[in-house]
Amino acid sequence: MIAGKLYGYALSMVLFIGLLAGCSGGNGNEPAVDSSEEGTPNAAEPAAAAEALKLQFMVPSFAEVPDMNDQYWTEWQKRTNTSLDVEWIPSGDYDTKFDLVLASGNLPEIIVAQNVTRPTLQMAIKQGAFWDLTPFLGDFSKYPNLKNNSEQNVWTYMKSDGKIYGIPRNRPVIDPGIKIRKDWLDKLNLPIPKTLDEYAAALKKIVDGDPDGNGKKDTIGIIGHGYLLADGDGSYEAAFGALDPFYNQEGGLVRDLLTPNYTDMVEWFRKLYADGILAKEFTTIKKTQAEEMFATGRAASYTRNIWRDYTWEQENKKTQPDAEIITLPPMQGPKGVSVQLVPPFFGANYISKKVPEEKVKQILDYFEETTTMEYTDFNYFGIEGVHHTLVDGQPQLTELGIKEVTTNANQVFALAFNNKMKVFNASAPKAYNDAKLKDAEVYGEVGKTNVFNIIASVKWTEVWPKYEKEWQSMATKAIVGQISMDEYKAYVDKLNAMPEFKQAYQEYAAMYKEYFGE
């Protein structure tokens, strides 16, 4: 069973916390090393004051563009003996910018791809835009950190035509969750929903009521950002069984978007749209807009990283002191539960073929040095006494830490694989984080992963861009009631019957078998 294969190897929360405790000599919420000057990597001045390695990156920005001369980034560059030239692109615009840069051929030294199966990336790889890292990495004897501190199967997922081109950006598999305003549930005497039907019913009562007390019935039930709900799609797909492998009559592995289970999800959202639960402009909302809407109490439910609960709860408390945001426990859907596990990586770093071979080795040395829990903890908490203090044995970000140590801090290295990063909030009290980590354990036990974020098909890469916008338009029309579900189903059947789609599904099936077995 694919879910078991994908999350079975992931560290459980308990084991992970125990690992951190073993590394740090303290409890599991302490950094692996003291973030003070003593005992940290490269804390001492280099003996010969070697010239800093200049590195040029293009990365997505998930917060305000940082000041590379602030205390955090000054210390990072000092410890790594680097000089970073980083082009920060707003995350909502990143894929568009990424495609434009690939098309221009004017690549930075290192570029982040948020999705390793992105068609434009796969085409660029085949056209020789990036270095084949396979001969450099070899058996990883020169890169033990990249091997041992990455998830055990992630380097297999980096391969294209059997060769490694990307350096994985390690991420926890426990990450997104469906959020809801629990204080609004309480206000309306509604229990925490245990099924999708209960969830939809609760949201209907919220949008028909006045939970924020402003005298208007203007609360949005569900928001997302981009098509369909972007980060939220997978959680609902899992509940409808759309993340389970589905094969056609020829034995081809059908893309999740074009399965009957996904179509069932489209039909469910059609009802929610008709009931006024799904945001009317659901396909055009940008990520920054969605974040602002949820953080200011304009929406009841949004699916993003679990760690954001505390941050957005504090924002809502500024205008609604009783605000309480929770990530919902797994809800039962028609063919699964509402939990998506993400791949153990969030895209990868690619090195332009224009970079000289000798510098490729230097870049790999940089990633090798920084792919440790020591650097990952520094990335998370910054400098002790400056960016964080220890409270009950847990690093607590200071006001400066909250400003400087943002999610952008992890965009320029690979991180060490762990399963706490997207649950733990460095600004939250220890008791809050302990409870969150405990609650999230069940996600790793029942969630499903979308394998199409891992496996690729040359034919799909070639064909899908021709139909993607048309398909999105048809699905949107079905949801908003402009076409019937029968018309939408007929359209999906037409795509699935096309020879090029059938070929893509055969390629997917072969790669699935290679990675995961039968």
Solvent accessible surface area in square Angstrom, and as a share of the most:
residue,aa,sasa,rsa
1,M,169,0.75
2,I,7,0.04
3,A,1,0.01
4,G,33,0.32
5,K,99,0.42
6,L,2,0.01
7,Y,47,0.18
8,G,55,0.53
9,Y,43,0.16
10,A,15,0.12
11,L,54,0.27
12,S,52,0.33
13,M,1,0.01
14,V,95,0.55
15,L,121,0.60
16,F,0,0.00
17,I,49,0.25
18,G,42,0.40
19,L,83,0.41
20,L,0,0.00
21,A,29,0.23
22,G,66,0.64
23,C,66,0.40
24,S,34,0.22
25,G,75,0.72
26,G,28,0.27
27,N,59,0.30
28,G,6,0.06
29,N,8,0.04
30,E,34,0.15
31,P,9,0.06
32,A,3,0.02
33,V,34,0.20
34,D,77,0.40
35,S,2,0.01
36,S,34,0.22
37,E,81,0.36
38,E,150,0.67
39,G,62,0.60
40,T,11,0.07
41,P,32,0.20
42,N,69,0.36
43,A,17,0.13
44,A,82,0.63
45,E,125,0.56
46,P,56,0.35
47,A,118,0.91
48,A,92,0.71
49,A,82,0.64
50,A,61,0.47
51,E,149,0.67
52,A,37,0.29
53,L,35,0.17
54,K,135,0.57
55,L,2,0.01
56,Q,74,0.33
57,F,1,0.01
58,M,1,0.00
59,V,0,0.00
60,P,0,0.00
61,S,8,0.05
62,F,43,0.18
63,A,42,0.33
64,E,154,0.69
65,V,94,0.54
66,P,24,0.15
67,D,86,0.45
68,M,38,0.17
69,N,130,0.67
70,D,23,0.12
71,Q,90,0.40
72,Y,0,0.00
73,W,1,0.01
74,T,71,0.41
75,E,17,0.08
76,W,0,0.00
77,Q,32,0.14
78,K,81,0.34
79,R,2,0.01
80,T,9,0.05
81,N,43,0.22
82,T,7,0.04
83,S,48,0.31
84,L,15,0.07
85,D,87,0.45
86,V,19,0.11
87,E,79,0.35
88,W,25,0.09
89,I,17,0.09
90,P,74,0.46
91,S,17,0.11
92,G,51,0.49
93,D,72,0.38
94,Y,0,0.00
95,D,50,0.26
96,T,90,0.52
97,K,66,0.28
98,F,2,0.01
99,D,36,0.19
100,L,112,0.56
101,V,16,0.09
102,L,26,0.13
103,A,91,0.71
104,S,76,0.49
105,G,31,0.30
106,N,117,0.60
107,L,24,0.12
108,P,13,0.08
109,E,35,0.16
110,I,0,0.00
111,I,1,0.00
112,V,0,0.00
113,A,0,0.00
114,Q,30,0.14
115,N,54,0.28
116,V,8,0.04
117,T,16,0.09
118,R,59,0.21
119,P,30,0.19
120,T,45,0.26
121,L,0,0.00
122,Q,18,0.08
123,M,76,0.34
124,A,7,0.06
125,I,11,0.06
126,K,93,0.39
127,Q,150,0.67
128,G,42,0.40
129,A,26,0.20
130,F,4,0.02
131,W,39,0.14
132,D,35,0.18
133,L,0,0.00
134,T,52,0.30
135,P,101,0.63
136,F,32,0.13
137,L,5,0.02
138,G,52,0.50
139,D,108,0.56
140,F,25,0.10
141,S,86,0.56
142,K,162,0.69
143,Y,12,0.04
144,P,63,0.40
145,N,40,0.21
146,L,1,0.00
147,K,110,0.47
148,N,107,0.55
149,N,42,0.22
150,S,9,0.06
151,E,5,0.02
152,Q,131,0.58
153,N,52,0.27
154,V,0,0.00
155,W,25,0.09
156,T,53,0.31
157,Y,8,0.03
158,M,7,0.03
159,K,80,0.34
160,S,12,0.08
161,D,116,0.60
162,G,51,0.49
163,K,94,0.40
164,I,11,0.06
165,Y,29,0.11
166,G,0,0.00
167,I,0,0.00
168,P,1,0.01
169,R,0,0.00
170,N,2,0.01
171,R,7,0.03
172,P,1,0.01
173,V,2,0.01
174,I,4,0.02
175,D,17,0.09
176,P,9,0.06
177,G,0,0.00
178,I,3,0.01
179,K,0,0.00
180,I,0,0.00
181,R,0,0.00
182,K,45,0.19
183,D,21,0.11
184,W,3,0.01
185,L,1,0.00
186,D,73,0.38
187,K,116,0.49
188,L,58,0.29
189,N,136,0.70
190,L,24,0.12
191,P,101,0.64
192,I,60,0.31
193,P,3,0.02
194,K,152,0.65
195,T,44,0.25
196,L,5,0.02
197,D,109,0.57
198,E,79,0.35
199,Y,0,0.00
200,A,16,0.12
201,A,54,0.42
202,A,6,0.05
203,L,0,0.00
204,K,70,0.30
205,K,113,0.48
206,I,0,0.00
207,V,14,0.08
208,D,68,0.35
209,G,17,0.16
210,D,46,0.24
211,P,5,0.03
212,D,40,0.21
213,G,52,0.50
214,N,72,0.37
215,G,67,0.64
216,K,128,0.54
217,K,154,0.65
218,D,77,0.40
219,T,10,0.06
220,I,36,0.18
221,G,0,0.00
222,I,2,0.01
223,I,2,0.01
224,G,1,0.01
225,H,11,0.05
226,G,27,0.26
227,Y,44,0.17
228,L,1,0.00
229,L,4,0.02
230,A,34,0.27
231,D,54,0.28
232,G,2,0.02
233,D,20,0.10
234,G,5,0.05
235,S,1,0.00
236,Y,1,0.00
237,E,6,0.03
238,A,4,0.03
239,A,0,0.00
240,F,10,0.04
241,G,1,0.01
242,A,3,0.02
243,L,7,0.04
244,D,49,0.26
245,P,50,0.32
246,F,77,0.32
247,Y,96,0.36
248,N,35,0.18
249,Q,188,0.83
250,E,95,0.42
251,G,37,0.36
252,G,0,0.00
253,L,0,0.00
254,V,5,0.03
255,R,37,0.13
256,D,4,0.02
257,L,33,0.16
258,L,1,0.01
259,T,2,0.01
260,P,71,0.44
261,N,20,0.10
262,Y,1,0.00
263,T,8,0.05
264,D,57,0.29
265,M,0,0.00
266,V,0,0.00
267,E,75,0.33
268,W,32,0.11
269,F,1,0.00
270,R,65,0.24
271,K,127,0.54
272,L,3,0.01
273,Y,36,0.14
274,A,83,0.65
275,D,43,0.23
276,G,32,0.31
277,I,2,0.01
278,L,2,0.01
279,A,3,0.02
280,K,114,0.48
281,E,105,0.47
282,F,2,0.01
283,T,46,0.26
284,T,92,0.53
285,I,13,0.07
286,K,119,0.50
287,K,32,0.14
288,T,100,0.58
289,Q,92,0.41
290,A,0,0.00
291,E,37,0.16
292,E,85,0.38
293,M,16,0.07
294,F,0,0.00
295,A,12,0.09
296,T,65,0.38
297,G,2,0.02
298,R,121,0.44
299,A,0,0.00
300,A,0,0.00
301,S,0,0.00
302,Y,3,0.01
303,T,6,0.03
304,R,5,0.02
305,N,19,0.10
306,I,6,0.03
307,W,45,0.16
308,R,23,0.08
309,D,1,0.00
310,Y,37,0.14
311,T,54,0.31
312,W,15,0.05
313,E,18,0.08
314,Q,63,0.28
315,E,70,0.31
316,N,0,0.00
317,K,72,0.30
318,K,149,0.63
319,T,104,0.61
320,Q,32,0.14
321,P,102,0.64
322,D,122,0.63
323,A,1,0.01
324,E,67,0.30
325,I,3,0.01
326,I,29,0.15
327,T,22,0.13
328,L,3,0.01
329,P,68,0.43
330,P,32,0.20
331,M,0,0.00
332,Q,91,0.41
333,G,11,0.10
334,P,90,0.57
335,K,117,0.49
336,G,18,0.17
337,V,34,0.20
338,S,4,0.03
339,V,1,0.00
340,Q,18,0.08
341,L,1,0.00
342,V,25,0.15
343,P,11,0.07
344,P,2,0.01
345,F,10,0.04
346,F,67,0.28
347,G,2,0.02
348,A,0,0.00
349,N,0,0.00
350,Y,4,0.02
351,I,0,0.00
352,S,2,0.01
353,K,95,0.40
354,K,148,0.63
355,V,7,0.04
356,P,90,0.57
357,E,93,0.42
358,E,113,0.51
359,K,38,0.16
360,V,0,0.00
361,K,82,0.35
362,Q,81,0.36
363,I,0,0.00
364,L,0,0.00
365,D,79,0.41
366,Y,6,0.02
367,F,0,0.00
368,E,22,0.10
369,E,57,0.26
370,T,0,0.00
371,T,0,0.00
372,T,18,0.11
373,M,21,0.10
374,E,59,0.26
375,Y,2,0.01
376,T,1,0.01
377,D,1,0.01
378,F,3,0.01
379,N,6,0.03
380,Y,29,0.11
381,F,0,0.00
382,G,0,0.00
383,I,27,0.14
384,E,52,0.23
385,G,60,0.57
386,V,45,0.26
387,H,0,0.00
388,H,1,0.00
389,T,64,0.37
390,L,85,0.42
391,V,69,0.40
392,D,110,0.57
393,G,23,0.23
394,Q,0,0.00
395,P,0,0.00
396,Q,37,0.16
397,L,21,0.11
398,T,37,0.22
399,E,155,0.69
400,L,56,0.28
401,G,0,0.00
402,I,96,0.49
403,K,155,0.66
404,E,18,0.08
405,V,13,0.08
406,T,39,0.23
407,T,30,0.17
408,N,1,0.00
409,A,2,0.01
410,N,9,0.05
411,Q,5,0.02
412,V,0,0.00
413,F,0,0.00
414,A,1,0.01
415,L,0,0.00
416,A,2,0.02
417,F,23,0.10
418,N,2,0.01
419,N,2,0.01
420,K,3,0.01
421,M,11,0.05
422,K,25,0.11
423,V,1,0.01
424,F,1,0.01
425,N,6,0.03
426,A,8,0.06
427,S,30,0.20
428,A,0,0.00
429,P,64,0.40
430,K,49,0.21
431,A,80,0.62
432,Y,53,0.20
433,N,0,0.00
434,D,52,0.27
435,A,54,0.42
436,K,25,0.10
437,L,2,0.01
438,K,131,0.56
439,D,98,0.51
440,A,4,0.03
441,E,36,0.16
442,V,54,0.31
443,Y,9,0.03
444,G,16,0.15
445,E,110,0.49
446,V,54,0.31
447,G,0,0.00
448,K,30,0.13
449,T,3,0.02
450,N,16,0.08
451,V,5,0.03
452,F,10,0.04
453,N,44,0.22
454,I,2,0.01
455,I,0,0.00
456,A,21,0.16
457,S,5,0.03
458,V,79,0.45
459,K,33,0.14
460,W,11,0.04
461,T,8,0.05
462,E,81,0.36
463,V,7,0.04
464,W,13,0.05
465,P,66,0.41
466,K,144,0.61
467,Y,46,0.17
468,E,60,0.27
469,K,151,0.64
470,E,83,0.37
471,W,4,0.01
472,Q,36,0.16
473,S,49,0.31
474,M,38,0.17
475,A,0,0.00
476,T,30,0.17
477,K,74,0.32
478,A,0,0.00
479,I,1,0.01
480,V,40,0.23
481,G,44,0.42
482,Q,131,0.58
483,I,26,0.13
484,S,46,0.30
485,M,18,0.08
486,D,106,0.55
487,E,93,0.42
488,Y,0,0.00
489,K,79,0.34
490,A,59,0.46
491,Y,17,0.06
492,V,6,0.04
493,D,92,0.48
494,K,114,0.48
495,L,0,0.00
496,N,34,0.17
497,A,64,0.49
498,M,39,0.17
499,P,105,0.66
500,E,50,0.22
501,F,1,0.00
502,K,70,0.30
503,Q,86,0.38
504,A,1,0.01
505,Y,1,0.00
506,Q,78,0.35
507,E,51,0.23
508,Y,2,0.01
509,A,19,0.14
510,A,65,0.50
511,M,38,0.17
512,Y,12,0.05
513,K,117,0.50
514,E,126,0.57
515,Y,31,0.12
516,F,10,0.04
517,G,27,0.26
518,E,168,0.75
